[in-house]
Amino acid sequence: MTKKIRVLIADDHTMVRQGLSQICDAEADLEVIGQAANGEEACRLADRLHPHVVIMDINMPVLDGVQATQRITAAYPEMGVIILTMYRQDEHVFEAIKAGARAYLLKEADSDELLSAIRAVAAGEALLDPAIAHKIIDEFRRLLESAAGRGGTFTPLTPRDLDILRLVAQGMDNNAIAGRLFLSEKTVRNRLSGIFEALHVSNRTQAALYALRKGLARLDDAESDPSET
């Protein structure tokens, strides 16, 4: 029997929690093991129930979703947190990623997108909603131009690593990246492991942000099509 993915839902709106629970419970490989109405309760349930994936809203009472994410991922790095929110502002996106979230989805996403994100995060992947993925590229651009203006120098990854990093920032999973770059999925996984180690980060989204923040990717790399190289 296939082991089910254990899901914890944290949202301060009862109807949202119930709706998400119904979506998950309709899937044979998912099991909702708990629901929390605030960030503090989410942390307590995560500690007691040990879910594989936590679906987390940002705007919650007592303890907000970003703070709860930081506490959960610090205590349990193996737990994958999906931020599911209406907020698409830069500060929310970047704060959530810094806190350790592996995925960031908008509440306008359909159920199939959510289910794909749950399974991807449970498998150790990371995912960004396409509607906000461009913010990563924009932040890369701003930081790189700022560093260049100060005479900063960069130590780039290999060109192929940078190709992979750019596609990660666009929200692609390993299978999609492999298809785009004509690589095996195993090769993509291995290269990502090397990127994580080189950047001292723990997941794909943090790697993309960190690389650009530290000048490890060039602007022309971020905007070129790796399939043309």
KEKE-3310 file (N, C-alpha, C; in steps of 0.2 Angstrom, whole numbers, plus 5000, padded with zeros to 4 digits):
npx = (5004:5003:5011:5003:5002:5004:4995:4994:4983:4983:4974:4964:4951:4937:4929:4938:4948:4940:4936:4949:4952:4942:4946:4959:4956:4949:4958:4967:4980:4982:4981:4972:4978:4976:4969:4972:4969:4977:4994:5001:4994:4996:5010:5010:5002:5010:5021:5016:5009:5017:5017:5019:5017:5013:5000:4999:4992:4995:4991:4986:4979:4987:5000:5008:5008:5021:5030:5026:5030:5044:5047:5043:5050:5063:5063:5059:5066:5063:5050:5038:5033:5019:5015:4999:4990:4982:4990:5002:5012:5029:5036:5029:5031:5046:5049:5042:5049:5062:5059:5058:5049:5043:5035:5025:5009:4996:4979:4970:4974:4970:4962:4970:4982:4986:4986:4996:5007:5007:5011:5023:5030:5030:5039:5051:5053:5052:5041:5035:5021:5017:5012:5019:5032:5040:5044:5055:5065:5065:5069:5082:5088:5087:5096:5108:5111:5113:5124:5133:5135:5142:5154:5155:5160:5157:5155:5151:5140:5142:5138:5127:5122:5117:5107:5098:5095:5089:5077:5071:5068:5058:5048:5047:5047:5057:5055:5050:5061:5071:5065:5065:5079:5084:5090:5092:5080:5087:5099:5096:5092:5104:5112:5105:5107:5121:5121:5113:5122:5133:5128:5125:5111:5094:5084:5075:5069:5075:5088:5088:5085:5095:5106:5105:5105:5118:5125:5128:5123:5121:5113:5111:5111:5100:5090:5091:5087:5089:5088:5093:5106)
npy = (4994:5011:5024:5037:5055:5066:5079:5096:5109:5126:5140:5155:5155:5146:5141:5141:5132:5120:5118:5116:5105:5096:5095:5089:5077:5070:5064:5049:5047:5057:5064:5073:5078:5087:5103:5120:5136:5147:5154:5150:5139:5131:5128:5120:5109:5104:5100:5090:5081:5079:5082:5079:5089:5106:5117:5134:5149:5167:5179:5178:5177:5179:5172:5175:5168:5168:5169:5157:5148:5150:5145:5132:5126:5128:5119:5107:5103:5095:5095:5101:5117:5125:5140:5148:5160:5176:5186:5195:5204:5210:5210:5200:5188:5187:5187:5175:5165:5167:5163:5149:5143:5131:5132:5144:5149:5157:5161:5160:5150:5134:5119:5108:5113:5116:5103:5097:5105:5101:5087:5089:5096:5087:5078:5084:5094:5111:5125:5139:5150:5154:5167:5175:5171:5179:5189:5185:5185:5199:5204:5198:5205:5219:5218:5213:5224:5234:5229:5228:5242:5246:5241:5227:5210:5194:5177:5165:5151:5135:5137:5128:5126:5138:5140:5130:5136:5147:5142:5136:5147:5152:5143:5130:5112:5098:5088:5096:5105:5096:5092:5104:5107:5096:5086:5072:5068:5064:5069:5083:5083:5079:5090:5101:5097:5099:5113:5118:5114:5122:5135:5134:5132:5126:5123:5124:5136:5145:5144:5150:5164:5167:5165:5176:5186:5186:5189:5178:5174:5181:5195:5194:5180:5177:5181:5175:5162:5146:5135:5138:5138)
npz = (5000:4996:5004:5012:5009:5021:5027:5033:5037:5038:5041:5044:5041:5042:5031:5021:5026:5026:5013:5007:5013:5008:4995:4996:5003:4993:4986:4983:4988:4997:5014:5026:5041:5051:5056:5057:5065:5067:5066:5078:5082:5071:5072:5084:5080:5070:5077:5084:5076:5065:5050:5032:5023:5025:5022:5021:5026:5025:5032:5047:5064:5080:5077:5063:5046:5040:5051:5057:5048:5048:5061:5060:5049:5054:5065:5059:5046:5036:5033:5022:5017:5010:5005:5004:4998:4996:4993:4983:4983:4983:4996:5003:4996:4996:5010:5014:5007:5012:5025:5023:5016:5004:4993:4984:4982:4974:4980:4969:4962:4953:4959:4954:4952:4965:4970:4963:4968:4981:4980:4974:4983:4994:4988:4989:4981:4975:4972:4962:4960:4944:4942:4951:4949:4941:4949:4956:4946:4943:4955:4955:4945:4950:4961:4955:4946:4955:4962:4952:4949:4960:4957:4959:4959:4952:4955:4945:4943:4934:4916:4913:4925:4928:4919:4923:4936:4932:4926:4937:4945:4937:4941:4936:4937:4941:4930:4920:4918:4914:4901:4894:4893:4888:4896:4907:4920:4932:4930:4931:4945:4951:4948:4954:4967:4968:4966:4977:4987:4984:4986:4999:5003:5006:4998:4982:4979:4988:4983:4970:4974:4982:4974:4964:4973:4978:4967:4959:4947:4930:4923:4909:4907:4915:4907:4894:4883:4888:4880:4868:4869)
capx = (5000:5007:5011:4999:5005:5001:4994:4991:4980:4982:4970:4960:4944:4934:4927:4944:4950:4935:4937:4955:4952:4938:4950:4964:4953:4946:4964:4969:4987:4983:4977:4972:4978:4974:4968:4974:4966:4982:5000:5003:4991:4999:5016:5009:5000:5016:5026:5013:5007:5022:5014:5024:5016:5009:4997:4999:4990:5000:4988:4982:4980:4992:5006:5006:5010:5028:5033:5025:5034:5051:5048:5042:5056:5069:5063:5058:5068:5060:5043:5037:5027:5016:5011:4993:4988:4980:4996:5007:5017:5036:5038:5027:5035:5052:5049:5040:5055:5067:5057:5059:5043:5046:5031:5021:5004:4990:4973:4967:4976:4965:4964:4975:4989:4987:4987:5003:5011:5007:5015:5030:5034:5031:5044:5057:5053:5049:5037:5032:5016:5019:5010:5024:5039:5044:5047:5062:5069:5065:5074:5089:5090:5089:5102:5114:5113:5115:5131:5138:5136:5147:5160:5155:5162:5153:5158:5145:5140:5143:5132:5121:5119:5113:5101:5093:5093:5084:5071:5069:5065:5052:5043:5047:5049:5063:5053:5050:5068:5074:5063:5068:5086:5086:5093:5088:5078:5092:5105:5094:5092:5111:5115:5102:5110:5127:5119:5112:5128:5138:5125:5123:5104:5091:5079:5076:5068:5081:5094:5087:5085:5102:5111:5105:5106:5125:5128:5130:5120:5122:5107:5110:5109:5093:5085:5092:5083:5094:5087:5096:5113)
capy = (5000:5017:5028:5043:5061:5069:5086:5100:5115:5132:5146:5157:5155:5140:5138:5139:5125:5115:5117:5113:5098:5092:5094:5084:5070:5067:5061:5043:5048:5062:5063:5079:5075:5092:5110:5126:5143:5153:5151:5146:5132:5127:5126:5115:5103:5102:5097:5084:5077:5078:5081:5079:5096:5111:5122:5139:5156:5172:5183:5174:5180:5176:5171:5175:5162:5168:5167:5150:5144:5150:5141:5125:5124:5128:5113:5101:5105:5090:5097:5106:5122:5128:5147:5148:5167:5181:5192:5194:5209:5207:5208:5194:5183:5186:5185:5168:5161:5167:5159:5142:5140:5128:5134:5150:5149:5162:5157:5160:5144:5129:5113:5104:5116:5115:5096:5096:5108:5096:5081:5091:5098:5081:5074:5087:5099:5118:5128:5146:5152:5158:5174:5178:5169:5184:5194:5183:5188:5206:5205:5197:5211:5224:5217:5213:5230:5237:5226:5230:5249:5247:5238:5221:5205:5188:5170:5162:5144:5134:5140:5124:5127:5144:5138:5127:5140:5152:5139:5135:5154:5152:5139:5124:5107:5094:5085:5101:5108:5091:5092:5110:5107:5090:5082:5067:5071:5062:5074:5089:5082:5080:5097:5105:5096:5103:5120:5119:5114:5128:5141:5133:5133:5120:5121:5127:5143:5149:5144:5155:5170:5168:5166:5182:5191:5186:5190:5171:5174:5187:5197:5191:5173:5176:5183:5172:5155:5141:5130:5140:5137)
capz = (5000:4995:5010:5010:5010:5027:5025:5039:5034:5042:5038:5049:5038:5042:5025:5017:5028:5024:5006:5005:5016:5004:4989:4998:5005:4987:4982:4987:4991:5002:5020:5030:5048:5056:5054:5062:5063:5067:5066:5084:5082:5066:5075:5089:5077:5066:5082:5087:5071:5060:5043:5027:5020:5028:5018:5026:5024:5028:5036:5052:5071:5085:5074:5055:5042:5038:5057:5058:5043:5050:5066:5058:5045:5058:5069:5055:5039:5031:5032:5016:5018:5005:5006:4999:5000:4991:4993:4978:4984:4984:5002:5006:4993:4998:5017:5014:5004:5017:5031:5022:5012:4997:4987:4985:4977:4975:4981:4963:4958:4953:4963:4951:4953:4972:4971:4960:4972:4987:4978:4972:4989:4997:4985:4990:4976:4976:4966:4963:4956:4938:4942:4955:4948:4938:4954:4957:4941:4944:4961:4953:4940:4954:4965:4951:4943:4961:4964:4946:4950:4965:4955:4962:4955:4953:4954:4942:4942:4927:4912:4913:4932:4928:4915:4928:4941:4929:4925:4944:4947:4933:4944:4933:4941:4938:4924:4915:4916:4910:4895:4891:4892:4885:4901:4911:4926:4937:4929:4934:4952:4954:4947:4959:4974:4968:4967:4984:4991:4983:4989:5006:5004:5007:4993:4975:4979:4991:4979:4965:4977:4985:4968:4962:4978:4979:4961:4956:4940:4927:4920:4902:4908:4917:4902:4888:4883:4888:4875:4862:4870)
cpx = (5004:5006:5008:5003:5001:5001:4991:4989:4980:4980:4965:4953:4942:4932:4933:4947:4946:4936:4943:4955:4948:4942:4955:4961:4950:4952:4966:4975:4988:4979:4978:4972:4977:4973:4969:4971:4970:4989:5003:5000:4994:5006:5015:5007:5006:5020:5023:5011:5012:5020:5020:5024:5012:5007:4996:4997:4995:4997:4983:4984:4985:4999:5005:5010:5018:5032:5032:5029:5041:5052:5047:5048:5062:5069:5063:5060:5065:5053:5042:5031:5025:5013:5005:4990:4985:4985:5001:5012:5024:5038:5036:5030:5041:5053:5047:5046:5060:5065:5057:5054:5046:5041:5027:5016:4999:4984:4968:4969:4970:4967:4969:4982:4991:4989:4994:5008:5012:5012:5022:5034:5035:5037:5051:5058:5051:5046:5035:5026:5018:5017:5015:5031:5043:5047:5054:5067:5070:5070:5081:5092:5092:5095:5108:5116:5116:5123:5136:5139:5141:5153:5160:5157:5158:5157:5152:5146:5142:5137:5126:5118:5115:5107:5096:5091:5088:5077:5067:5065:5059:5046:5043:5050:5054:5061:5053:5056:5071:5072:5065:5075:5089:5091:5089:5086:5083:5097:5103:5094:5099:5114:5112:5105:5117:5126:5118:5118:5133:5135:5124:5116:5101:5086:5079:5075:5073:5087:5094:5088:5092:5107:5111:5107:5114:5129:5131:5127:5120:5115:5106:5108:5102:5088:5085:5088:5088:5093:5090:5104:5116)
cpy = (5006:5021:5035:5049:5065:5076:5090:5106:5120:5138:5148:5157:5148:5137:5137:5133:5119:5113:5114:5106:5093:5090:5088:5077:5067:5063:5055:5043:5053:5061:5069:5076:5081:5099:5115:5132:5149:5149:5147:5139:5128:5124:5120:5109:5100:5098:5090:5079:5075:5077:5081:5086:5100:5116:5128:5146:5161:5176:5179:5177:5176:5175:5171:5169:5162:5166:5160:5146:5144:5145:5133:5122:5124:5121:5107:5103:5101:5091:5102:5111:5125:5135:5147:5155:5171:5186:5190:5199:5206:5205:5202:5188:5181:5184:5177:5163:5161:5163:5151:5139:5137:5129:5140:5150:5154:5158:5157:5154:5139:5123:5109:5107:5115:5107:5094:5099:5103:5090:5083:5092:5092:5077:5078:5093:5106:5121:5135:5146:5156:5165:5178:5176:5175:5189:5191:5185:5195:5208:5203:5203:5217:5224:5216:5220:5235:5235:5229:5238:5250:5243:5231:5216:5198:5182:5166:5154:5142:5136:5135:5125:5133:5144:5135:5131:5145:5149:5137:5141:5155:5148:5132:5118:5103:5091:5090:5104:5103:5091:5098:5110:5101:5086:5077:5070:5070:5067:5081:5089:5083:5087:5101:5103:5099:5111:5122:5119:5120:5134:5140:5135:5126:5118:5126:5134:5148:5149:5150:5162:5172:5169:5173:5188:5192:5187:5183:5170:5181:5188:5194:5183:5172:5177:5179:5165:5150:5135:5132:5140:5131)
cpz = (5000:5001:5008:5012:5016:5027:5032:5035:5039:5039:5043:5047:5038:5035:5020:5019:5026:5017:5004:5008:5011:4997:4990:4999:4999:4984:4987:4990:4996:5008:5024:5037:5053:5052:5059:5060:5064:5067:5072:5084:5077:5068:5080:5086:5073:5071:5084:5082:5065:5053:5038:5023:5024:5023:5023:5023:5027:5033:5041:5059:5075:5083:5067:5052:5041:5045:5058:5054:5045:5056:5064:5054:5049:5062:5065:5048:5034:5029:5026:5017:5012:5007:5001:5002:4994:4989:4987:4978:4986:4991:5005:5003:4995:5006:5018:5012:5009:5023:5030:5018:5005:4991:4989:4980:4979:4976:4975:4959:4959:4958:4960:4952:4961:4973:4969:4965:4979:4986:4977:4979:4994:4995:4986:4985:4979:4970:4968:4958:4950:4938:4946:4953:4945:4943:4956:4952:4942:4950:4959:4949:4945:4958:4961:4948:4949:4962:4958:4947:4955:4964:4958:4957:4957:4951:4951:4943:4935:4922:4912:4920:4932:4924:4920:4933:4938:4928:4932:4946:4943:4936:4941:4938:4938:4931:4918:4913:4912:4903:4891:4889:4889:4889:4904:4917:4932:4936:4932:4942:4955:4953:4952:4966:4974:4969:4974:4989:4990:4986:4996:5008:5004:5002:4987:4975:4982:4987:4973:4968:4979:4979:4965:4967:4979:4972:4957:4949:4937:4924:4913:4902:4910:4912:4895:4889:4883:4883:4869:4863:4868)
residu = (MET:THR:LYS:LYS:ILE:ARG:VAL:LEU:ILE:ALA:ASP:ASP:HIS:THR:MET:VAL:ARG:GLN:GLY:LEU:SER:GLN:ILE:CYS:ASP:ALA:GLU:ALA:ASP:LEU:GLU:VAL:ILE:GLY:GLN:ALA:ALA:ASN:GLY:GLU:GLU:ALA:CYS:ARG:LEU:ALA:ASP:ARG:LEU:HIS:PRO:HIS:VAL:VAL:ILE:MET:ASP:ILE:ASN:MET:PRO:VAL:LEU:ASP:GLY:VAL:GLN:ALA:THR:GLN:ARG:ILE:THR:ALA:ALA:TYR:PRO:GLU:MET:GLY:VAL:ILE:ILE:LEU:THR:MET:TYR:ARG:GLN:ASP:GLU:HIS:VAL:PHE:GLU:ALA:ILE:LYS:ALA:GLY:ALA:ARG:ALA:TYR:LEU:LEU:LYS:GLU:ALA:ASP:SER:ASP:GLU:LEU:LEU:SER:ALA:ILE:ARG:ALA:VAL:ALA:ALA:GLY:GLU:ALA:LEU:LEU:ASP:PRO:ALA:ILE:ALA:HIS:LYS:ILE:ILE:ASP:GLU:PHE:ARG:ARG:LEU:LEU:GLU:SER:ALA:ALA:GLY:ARG:GLY:GLY:THR:PHE:THR:PRO:LEU:THR:PRO:ARG:ASP:LEU:ASP:ILE:LEU:ARG:LEU:VAL:ALA:GLN:GLY:MET:ASP:ASN:ASN:ALA:ILE:ALA:GLY:ARG:LEU:PHE:LEU:SER:GLU:LYS:THR:VAL:ARG:ASN:ARG:LEU:SER:GLY:ILE:PHE:GLU:ALA:LEU:HIS:VAL:SER:ASN:ARG:THR:GLN:ALA:ALA:LEU:TYR:ALA:LEU:ARG:LYS:GLY:LEU:ALA:ARG:LEU:ASP:ASP:ALA:GLU:SER:ASP:PRO:SER:GLU:THR)
# end
